[in-house]
Amino acid sequence: MKKNIHPKVSPVLYVDGDHSWTGMSTVTSNETKNIDGVDHYVVPVDISSFTHPFYTGQKKIVDSAGRVEKFMRRYANAAKK
């Protein structure tokens, strides 16, 4: 790999309400937290897999008919002509 072309990555602690997890990122902040002897930048996030309804399963989309049936019903008249 070429040297000096990649951005600098640092350990990051992402915080979403009561949930937090660590990772590596180019994002930094003014706040740091020491975890296991390593300083992590603390980055608050608004939406994560812990709180977003799509990932948590709190919101269900009920599809009573499949896509093919909807298509056939919508364009049935056009197909007859």
MDTraj code that builds the backbone (N, CA, C; nanometers):
import mdtraj as md
import numpy as np

residues = "MET LYS LYS ASN ILE HIS PRO LYS VAL SER PRO VAL LEU TYR VAL ASP GLY ASP HIS SER TRP THR GLY MET SER THR VAL THR SER ASN GLU THR LYS ASN ILE ASP GLY VAL ASP HIS TYR VAL VAL PRO VAL ASP ILE SER SER PHE THR HIS PRO PHE TYR THR GLY GLN LYS LYS ILE VAL ASP SER ALA GLY ARG VAL GLU LYS PHE MET ARG ARG TYR ALA ASN ALA ALA LYS LYS".split()
xyz = np.array([
    [0.0820, -0.1175, 0.0000],
    [0.0000, 0.0000, 0.0000],
    [0.0870, 0.1247, 0.0000],
    [0.0337, 0.2289, -0.0582],
    [0.1054, 0.3556, -0.0575],
    [0.1001, 0.4172, 0.0811],
    [0.2077, 0.4803, 0.1205],
    [0.2132, 0.5443, 0.2511],
    [0.1627, 0.6874, 0.2410],
    [0.1110, 0.7371, 0.3525],
    [0.0673, 0.8753, 0.3684],
    [-0.0496, 0.9166, 0.2790],
    [-0.1321, 0.8219, 0.2338],
    [-0.2498, 0.8589, 0.1546],
    [-0.3798, 0.8289, 0.2299],
    [-0.3712, 0.7491, 0.3362],
    [-0.4901, 0.7113, 0.4115],
    [-0.5128, 0.8085, 0.5262],
    [-0.6385, 0.8375, 0.5592],
    [-0.6661, 0.9283, 0.6712],
    [-0.6299, 0.8628, 0.8044],
    [-0.6034, 0.9448, 0.9030],
    [-0.5677, 0.8951, 1.0347],
    [-0.6935, 0.8469, 1.1061],
    [-0.6943, 0.7244, 1.1534],
    [-0.8070, 0.6709, 1.2277],
    [-0.7702, 0.6625, 1.3753],
    [-0.8704, 0.6798, 1.4590],
    [-0.8506, 0.6790, 1.6031],
    [-0.9593, 0.5938, 1.6678],
    [-0.9342, 0.5444, 1.7890],
    [-1.0404, 0.4720, 1.8607],
    [-1.1511, 0.5679, 1.9030],
    [-1.2748, 0.5239, 1.8831],
    [-1.3908, 0.6092, 1.9088],
    [-1.4911, 0.5316, 1.9934],
    [-1.5549, 0.6006, 2.0870],
    [-1.6655, 0.5455, 2.1647],
    [-1.7924, 0.6148, 2.1170],
    [-1.8793, 0.5407, 2.0482],
    [-2.0065, 0.5954, 2.0015],
    [-2.1084, 0.5808, 2.1139],
    [-2.1861, 0.6865, 2.1386],
    [-2.2848, 0.6857, 2.2462],
    [-2.4205, 0.7220, 2.1886],
    [-2.5192, 0.6349, 2.2140],
    [-2.6562, 0.6580, 2.1708],
    [-2.7481, 0.6318, 2.2897],
    [-2.7747, 0.7348, 2.3662],
    [-2.8597, 0.7182, 2.4843],
    [-2.7913, 0.6308, 2.5876],
    [-2.8530, 0.5168, 2.6189],
    [-2.7969, 0.4237, 2.7180],
    [-2.6955, 0.3277, 2.6579],
    [-2.6855, 0.3231, 2.5277],
    [-2.5981, 0.2270, 2.4598],
    [-2.4683, 0.2945, 2.4151],
    [-2.3612, 0.2183, 2.4202],
    [-2.2324, 0.2681, 2.3698],
    [-2.1533, 0.1506, 2.3150],
    [-2.0703, 0.1775, 2.2149],
    [-1.9839, 0.0762, 2.1562],
    [-1.8604, 0.1437, 2.1008],
    [-1.7563, 0.0660, 2.0874],
    [-1.6293, 0.1207, 2.0408],
    [-1.6057, 0.0833, 1.8955],
    [-1.5196, 0.1595, 1.8334],
    [-1.4829, 0.1343, 1.6951],
    [-1.3672, 0.2241, 1.6560],
    [-1.3311, 0.2180, 1.5307],
    [-1.2246, 0.3024, 1.4762],
    [-1.2872, 0.3950, 1.3734],
    [-1.2460, 0.5216, 1.3754],
    [-1.3035, 0.6180, 1.2835],
    [-1.2098, 0.7355, 1.2644],
    [-1.2373, 0.8128, 1.1605],
    [-1.1642, 0.9373, 1.1382],
    [-1.2280, 1.0521, 1.2147],
    [-1.3456, 1.0276, 1.2735],
    [-1.4175, 1.1288, 1.3498],
    [-1.3502, 1.1467, 1.4855],
    [-1.3377, 1.2722, 1.5287],
    [-1.2825, 1.3010, 1.6609],
    [-1.3757, 1.3976, 1.7331],
    [-1.3509, 1.4152, 1.8619],
    [-1.4278, 1.5104, 1.9404],
    [-1.3386, 1.5675, 2.0498],
    [-1.3915, 1.6637, 2.1215],
    [-1.3155, 1.7241, 2.2310],
    [-1.3190, 1.6378, 2.3570],
    [-1.4188, 1.5524, 2.3683],
    [-1.4346, 1.4682, 2.4870],
    [-1.3695, 1.3322, 2.4639],
    [-1.2973, 1.2817, 2.5633],
    [-1.2355, 1.1497, 2.5552],
    [-1.2716, 1.0688, 2.6785],
    [-1.2643, 0.9382, 2.6645],
    [-1.2882, 0.8473, 2.7760],
    [-1.1870, 0.7355, 2.7679],
    [-1.1278, 0.7022, 2.8819],
    [-1.0266, 0.5977, 2.8865],
    [-1.0948, 0.4631, 2.9071],
    [-1.0737, 0.3720, 2.8120],
    [-1.1292, 0.2372, 2.8189],
    [-1.0135, 0.1394, 2.8043],
    [-0.9902, 0.0604, 2.9081],
    [-0.8822, -0.0393, 2.9098],
    [-0.7465, 0.0233, 2.8771],
    [-0.7218, 0.1426, 2.9273],
    [-0.5930, 0.2075, 2.9078],
    [-0.5776, 0.2794, 2.7746],
    [-0.6828, 0.2841, 2.6946],
    [-0.6773, 0.3508, 2.5642],
    [-0.7762, 0.4665, 2.5653],
    [-0.7321, 0.5851, 2.5272],
    [-0.8206, 0.7009, 2.5184],
    [-0.9042, 0.6923, 2.3909],
    [-1.0356, 0.6956, 2.4080],
    [-1.1299, 0.6920, 2.2962],
    [-1.1981, 0.8273, 2.2866],
    [-1.2165, 0.8785, 2.1664],
    [-1.2971, 0.9981, 2.1457],
    [-1.4437, 0.9594, 2.1656],
    [-1.5189, 1.0412, 2.2366],
    [-1.6607, 1.0154, 2.2603],
    [-1.7415, 1.0898, 2.1544],
    [-1.8179, 1.0133, 2.0755],
    [-1.8977, 1.0716, 1.9668],
    [-2.0438, 1.0345, 1.9896],
    [-2.1284, 1.1331, 2.0206],
    [-2.2718, 1.1032, 2.0347],
    [-2.3365, 1.0868, 1.8971],
    [-2.4244, 0.9884, 1.8852],
    [-2.4968, 0.9654, 1.7601],
    [-2.6463, 0.9727, 1.7885],
    [-2.7231, 1.0195, 1.6914],
    [-2.8672, 1.0336, 1.7082],
    [-2.9411, 0.9031, 1.6840],
    [-2.9021, 0.8312, 1.5800],
    [-2.9717, 0.7083, 1.5423],
    [-2.8697, 0.5969, 1.5270],
    [-2.9012, 0.4833, 1.5866],
    [-2.8151, 0.3663, 1.5717],
    [-2.9041, 0.2427, 1.5606],
    [-2.8426, 0.1282, 1.5491],
    [-2.9196, 0.0048, 1.5402],
    [-2.9912, -0.0268, 1.6712],
    [-2.9515, 0.0384, 1.7807],
    [-3.0187, 0.0169, 1.9082],
    [-3.1506, 0.0937, 1.9178],
    [-3.1625, 0.2067, 1.8493],
    [-3.2796, 0.2913, 1.8662],
    [-3.3650, 0.3070, 1.7412],
    [-3.3149, 0.2759, 1.6247],
    [-3.3919, 0.2956, 1.5022],
    [-3.4982, 0.1859, 1.4892],
    [-3.6229, 0.2215, 1.4616],
    [-3.7307, 0.1221, 1.4548],
    [-3.7066, 0.0122, 1.3521],
    [-3.6385, 0.0424, 1.2432],
    [-3.6145, -0.0599, 1.1411],
    [-3.5311, -0.1741, 1.1984],
    [-3.4323, -0.1411, 1.2788],
    [-3.3432, -0.2420, 1.3336],
    [-3.3977, -0.3068, 1.4606],
    [-3.4729, -0.2320, 1.5403],
    [-3.5212, -0.2858, 1.6667],
    [-3.6438, -0.3730, 1.6499],
    [-3.7147, -0.3598, 1.5389],
    [-3.8338, -0.4400, 1.5157],
    [-3.9572, -0.3851, 1.5850],
    [-3.9510, -0.2644, 1.6380],
    [-4.0661, -0.2066, 1.7054],
    [-4.1738, -0.1651, 1.6066],
    [-4.1359, -0.1294, 1.4879],
    [-4.2321, -0.0881, 1.3872],
    [-4.2412, -0.1979, 1.2823],
    [-4.3605, -0.2483, 1.2623],
    [-4.3816, -0.3559, 1.1662],
    [-4.4599, -0.3037, 1.0473],
    [-4.4154, -0.3370, 0.9298],
    [-4.4892, -0.3040, 0.8088],
    [-4.5581, -0.4322, 0.7630],
    [-4.6903, -0.4285, 0.7634],
    [-4.7666, -0.5464, 0.7253],
    [-4.8036, -0.5329, 0.5786],
    [-4.7578, -0.6271, 0.5002],
    [-4.7851, -0.6289, 0.3572],
    [-4.8841, -0.7424, 0.3330],
    [-5.0120, -0.7068, 0.3138],
    [-5.1143, -0.8104, 0.3005],
    [-5.1067, -0.8816, 0.1660],
    [-5.0561, -0.8160, 0.0664],
    [-5.0421, -0.8787, -0.0652],
    [-4.8975, -0.8623, -0.1106],
    [-4.8485, -0.9592, -0.1825],
    [-4.7117, -0.9524, -0.2308],
    [-4.6954, -0.8521, -0.3420],
    [-4.5747, -0.8261, -0.3805],
    [-4.5461, -0.7268, -0.4841],
    [-4.6018, -0.7673, -0.6195],
    [-4.5915, -0.8944, -0.6503],
    [-4.6402, -0.9406, -0.7806],
    [-4.7919, -0.9250, -0.7884],
    [-4.8609, -0.9608, -0.6791],
    [-5.0064, -0.9481, -0.6776],
    [-5.0483, -0.8018, -0.6907],
    [-4.9783, -0.7124, -0.6224],
    [-5.0095, -0.5699, -0.6337],
    [-4.9886, -0.5215, -0.7764],
    [-4.8808, -0.5654, -0.8379],
    [-4.8524, -0.5253, -0.9760],
    [-4.9614, -0.5763, -1.0702],
    [-4.9980, -0.7033, -1.0542],
    [-5.0993, -0.7621, -1.1421],
    [-5.2349, -0.6942, -1.1229],
    [-5.2691, -0.6608, -0.9994],
    [-5.3956, -0.5938, -0.9721],
    [-5.3964, -0.4533, -1.0313],
    [-5.2853, -0.3841, -1.0208],
    [-5.2763, -0.2465, -1.0689],
    [-5.2827, -0.2397, -1.2215],
    [-5.2161, -0.3326, -1.2863],
    [-5.2071, -0.3274, -1.4325],
    [-5.2913, -0.4315, -1.5011],
    [-5.3887, -0.4875, -1.4315],
    [-5.4748, -0.5904, -1.4914],
    [-5.5576, -0.5324, -1.6058],
    [-5.6106, -0.4131, -1.5867],
    [-5.6908, -0.3510, -1.6919],
    [-5.6080, -0.3194, -1.8148],
    [-5.4851, -0.2751, -1.7961],
    [-5.3980, -0.2436, -1.9084],
    [-5.3610, -0.3685, -1.9858],
    [-5.3467, -0.4801, -1.9161],
    [-5.3110, -0.6062, -1.9816],
    [-5.4277, -0.6603, -2.0643],
    [-5.5525, -0.6354, -2.0208],
    [-5.6701, -0.6837, -2.0934],
    [-5.6889, -0.6088, -2.2237],
    [-5.6486, -0.4821, -2.2272],
    [-5.6674, -0.4001, -2.3472],
    [-5.5623, -0.4353, -2.4450],
])
top = md.Topology()
chain = top.add_chain()
for i, resn in enumerate(residues, 1):
    res = top.add_residue(resn, chain, resSeq=i)
    for name in ("N", "CA", "C"):
        top.add_atom(name, md.element.get_by_symbol(name[0]), res)
traj = md.Trajectory(xyz[None], top)
